[in-house]
């Protein structure tokens, strides 16, 4: 199956326009009034063209998301007439409408009030252990300037859609849909299952999933390229022929939210952030040291930051965050310096699900009992999606964090 190569592709360019005003004199027959009209017309053209980009990224995102292109592109018009895509769109629309009605709408309403402080500025959003879950983070934190995500899943590519026969196209599209079944039902990706899905013949990484979430949440995909983090901790274009192979490969996606004119950036890194692995990856440690002030989000993170063996990533979150929203699978309550943080408690804290039952936190349970202002959560999220034990902790730092 042919793959699209994102390396060295630049889909977005800026137009720096200037308006040349010609002053007619002597035997000129053009009235000054007409000159003014032409000037206004040219100025309007400049405004319209300031976000020029390569439309192929956005058209592709809409196609694999089961959405007709909103940019007037005709690149996939013929494929949209095929029964494989028509059926895919029908099934996807149905599942998405249920998701929107039962979860996303409530999440947005809750975030508008209870996360108002964190969402009042366009602060960068840090989402460790995210996998390709751009959906939940953009729903809760819609104003981020940059979204920094990471997981074990590979970056991957997108199939050369036009070269696929109709049966292969059907298999490819529905493999994308099937990989989203857990996010539709449970709100999170299961790591073991994602590992299997991401190495299938149809999907070899998270990139198609990120495209789908970007399109379905009302964003134009402007530019996509593969990246890596070098030994100095800087992001650079990915070079498969580099002598020193990066241990933090990623993808950078520039996108434009609907109704705005401000380009945002999504970074996803395929990287293992366990302390033992980071000892051999000093470049990514330097990158974490320099992420600046962020708002952090952690959900369905396998309780990894409860362990001493994940101290680097845990300290990165604690040191750099102004705000942190997490369920109990994030940073253990005992690691918070209570003199530095204020807390709001949501939902009900109960024992973790069977796979993680040893991570029960007596101090967090006591905090829920002592706080008379614990608020309910109007949606299901995380490992307790099928129970009454959904919980969220919103922590805000009393003083400015490390820059």
Residue pairs with C-beta under 8 A, 6 or more apart in sequence:
1 159
1 160
1 163
1 164
1 168
1 172
1 201
2 159
2 160
2 163
3 157
3 158
3 159
3 160
4 60
4 157
4 158
4 159
4 160
5 157
6 157
6 207
6 224
6 225
6 226
6 251
7 225
7 226
7 237
7 238
7 240
8 225
8 237
9 54
9 223
9 224
9 225
10 54
10 223
10 225
11 53
11 54
11 56
11 57
11 222
11 223
11 224
11 254
12 51
12 52
12 53
12 54
12 222
12 223
12 254
12 263
13 52
13 53
14 50
14 52
15 46
15 49
15 50
15 52
17 45
17 46
17 49
19 39
19 42
19 43
19 46
21 35
21 39
22 35
24 30
24 35
50 261
51 222
51 256
51 261
51 263
53 220
53 222
53 223
54 222
54 223
55 69
55 71
55 73
55 75
56 73
56 75
57 221
57 222
57 223
57 224
58 69
58 70
58 71
58 73
58 215
58 220
58 221
58 222
59 69
59 71
59 73
59 75
59 76
60 75
60 76
60 158
60 161
60 211
60 221
61 211
61 212
61 214
61 215
61 221
62 68
62 69
62 70
62 71
62 76
62 215
63 69
63 76
63 79
63 80
63 85
63 161
64 158
64 161
64 173
64 176
64 208
64 211
64 212
64 215
65 92
65 211
65 212
65 215
65 216
66 85
66 88
66 89
66 91
66 92
66 93
66 173
67 89
67 215
67 216
68 80
69 75
69 76
70 220
71 220
76 161
79 85
79 161
79 162
79 169
80 86
82 166
82 169
83 166
84 166
84 167
84 169
84 170
84 173
85 169
85 173
87 170
88 170
88 173
88 174
88 177
91 177
92 177
95 177
95 180
95 184
96 216
98 184
99 184
102 379
103 187
103 379
103 380
103 381
104 135
104 139
106 378
106 379
107 136
107 139
107 140
107 379
107 381
108 139
108 142
109 378
110 377
110 378
110 379
111 119
111 139
111 140
111 141
111 142
112 119
114 344
114 346
114 375
114 394
115 140
115 141
115 323
115 325
115 394
117 323
117 396
118 141
118 295
118 322
118 323
118 325
118 394
118 396
119 141
119 142
119 143
121 143
122 143
122 144
122 145
122 262
123 143
123 144
123 145
123 293
123 294
123 295
123 322
124 144
124 145
124 146
124 147
124 148
124 291
124 292
124 293
124 294
124 295
125 137
125 141
125 144
125 146
125 147
125 148
125 294
125 295
125 296
125 297
126 148
126 291
126 294
126 295
126 296
126 297
126 316
126 317
126 320
126 321
127 133
127 137
127 147
127 148
127 149
127 150
127 296
127 297
127 298
128 149
128 150
128 273
128 296
128 298
128 301
128 313
128 316
128 317
129 150
129 151
129 273
129 298
129 300
129 301
129 302
129 304
130 137
130 149
130 150
130 151
130 268
131 149
131 151
131 152
131 153
131 189
131 191
131 194
131 206
132 149
132 151
132 153
132 189
132 194
132 206
132 209
132 210
132 213
132 268
133 149
133 183
133 188
133 189
133 213
133 299
134 147
134 149
134 209
134 210
134 213
134 214
134 217
134 266
135 183
135 213
135 216
135 217
136 187
136 188
136 297
136 299
136 381
137 144
137 147
137 149
137 297
138 144
138 147
138 213
138 217
138 219
139 217
140 297
140 325
141 295
141 297
142 257
144 264
144 295
145 262
145 264
145 265
146 264
146 265
146 266
146 267
147 264
147 265
147 266
147 267
148 267
148 269
148 291
148 294
149 266
149 267
149 268
149 269
150 268
150 269
150 270
150 271
150 273
151 191
151 206
151 268
151 270
152 191
152 195
152 270
152 271
152 272
153 194
153 195
153 198
153 205
153 206
153 270
154 198
154 199
154 204
154 205
154 206
154 249
154 270
155 205
155 206
155 207
155 226
155 249
155 250
155 251
155 268
155 270
156 198
156 203
156 204
156 205
156 206
156 207
156 208
157 204
157 205
157 207
158 207
158 208
158 211
159 172
159 202
161 169
161 172
164 172
171 202
172 202
172 203
175 197
175 200
175 202
175 203
176 202
176 203
176 208
176 209
176 212
178 197
179 194
179 197
179 198
179 203
179 209
180 209
180 212
182 188
182 189
182 190
182 193
183 189
185 385
186 385
186 386
187 299
187 300
187 380
187 381
187 382
187 385
188 299
188 300
188 381
188 382
188 383
188 385
189 300
191 302
197 203
198 204
198 205
198 206
203 209
205 270
206 251
206 268
206 270
207 224
207 251
210 251
210 253
210 266
210 268
211 221
214 221
214 253
214 255
214 266
215 221
218 257
218 258
219 255
219 256
219 257
219 258
219 264
220 255
220 256
220 258
221 253
221 254
221 255
222 254
222 255
222 256
222 263
223 253
223 254
224 251
224 252
224 253
224 254
225 237
225 238
225 251
225 252
226 237
226 238
226 249
226 250
226 251
226 252
227 235
227 236
227 237
227 238
227 249
227 250
227 251
227 252
227 267
228 235
228 236
228 237
228 238
228 239
228 242
228 246
228 248
228 249
228 250
229 235
229 236
229 246
229 248
229 250
229 269
229 283
229 284
229 287
230 236
230 244
230 246
230 283
231 244
231 282
231 283
232 283
232 286
233 283
233 284
233 285
233 286
233 287
233 289
233 290
234 287
235 250
235 252
235 267
235 287
238 246
238 249
238 250
246 283
247 271
247 277
247 280
247 281
247 283
247 284
248 269
248 270
248 271
248 281
248 283
248 284
248 287
249 269
249 270
249 271
250 267
250 268
250 269
250 270
250 271
251 267
251 268
252 265
252 266
252 267
253 265
253 266
253 268
254 263
254 264
254 265
254 266
255 263
255 264
255 265
255 266
256 262
256 263
256 264
257 264
269 284
271 281
271 284
272 278
272 281
273 284
273 310
273 312
273 313
274 304
274 309
274 310
275 309
275 310
275 311
275 312
276 309
278 284
278 285
278 312
278 313
285 312
288 312
288 313
288 316
289 316
291 316
291 320
292 320
292 403
293 320
293 321
293 322
293 400
293 401
293 402
293 403
294 320
294 321
294 322
295 321
295 322
295 323
295 324
295 325
296 317
296 320
296 321
296 323
296 324
296 325
296 326
297 324
297 325
297 326
298 305
298 317
298 324
298 325
298 326
298 327
298 329
298 330
298 331
299 326
299 327
299 329
299 330
299 381
299 382
300 327
300 329
300 382
300 383
301 326
301 329
301 330
302 329
302 356
303 328
303 329
303 332
303 352
303 356
303 359
304 310
305 313
305 314
305 317
305 330
305 331
305 332
305 335
306 331
306 332
306 359
314 331
314 335
317 324
317 331
318 331
318 335
318 336
319 401
319 402
320 401
320 402
321 395
321 397
321 401
322 396
322 397
322 400
322 401
323 394
323 395
323 396
323 397
324 330
324 331
324 393
324 394
324 395
324 396
325 392
325 393
325 394
325 395
326 392
326 393
326 395
327 381
327 382
327 383
327 384
327 390
327 391
327 392
327 393
328 349
328 352
328 359
328 361
328 364
328 391
328 393
329 352
329 356
329 359
329 382
329 383
330 393
332 359
332 361
332 364
333 361
333 363
333 364
333 367
333 393
334 361
334 363
336 343
336 395
339 398
340 397
340 398
340 399
341 395
341 396
341 397
341 398
342 395
342 396
342 397
342 398
343 367
343 371
343 393
343 394
343 395
343 396
344 373
344 375
344 393
344 394
344 396
345 367
345 368
345 371
345 373
345 374
345 375
345 391
345 393
345 394
346 374
346 375
346 376
346 377
346 391
346 392
346 393
346 394
347 374
347 376
347 377
347 389
347 390
347 391
347 392
348 368
348 388
348 389
348 390
348 391
349 361
349 364
349 365
349 368
349 389
349 391
350 384
350 387
350 388
350 389
350 391
351 357
351 360
351 389
352 358
352 359
352 360
352 383
353 383
353 384
356 383
364 393
368 374
368 391
377 390
377 391
377 392
379 390
380 386
380 390
381 390
381 392
382 390
382 391
384 390
384 391
